[in-house]
Amino acid sequence: MFKVDVENTTRRRLKRIRSDNGGEYTGRLFKEYLSKQGIRHEKTVSYTPQQNGLAERMNRSLVEMARCMLYHEGINKNW
């Protein structure tokens, strides 16, 4: 489970989670789960990646690494 993995990896209690307003984060079951676990849900404003800088930077790094691997292997970027 995500919560257990995060807490075991960081050795800290998960107190809050930040997400966009995507449908997967706004459902009743998700809200109930967070409430039962005592986790606060922070929602970012749409189209403002600055509010989630760490995750956005990680995504950028992953894309850059994927591009490098494709280039190194000679794979067409449209593949």
GILINSUL-V739856 format. One line per field, one symbol per residue. ss: DSSP state (@ for helix, = for strand, . for the rest). phi: phi as a letter, one per 20 degrees, with the letter a starting at -180 (. if undefined). psi: psi as a letter, one per 30 degrees, with the letter a starting at -180 (. if undefined). A space follows every 50 residues. Layout:
BEGIN
ss->???
phi->???
psi->???
END
This chain:
BEGIN
ss->.@@@@@@@@@.....====...@@@..@@@@@@@@@@..====.....@@ @@@@@@@@@@@@@@@@@@@@@@@......
phi->.ggffffffelcffdbcdbeefgfddffffffgfffemdedddefglcff fcgfffffffffffffffffffemegfef
psi->keeeeeeeefhlkjflkklahkefggleeeeeeeeefhkkjkklkkhiff fheeeeeeeeeeeeeeeeeeeefgkkff.
END
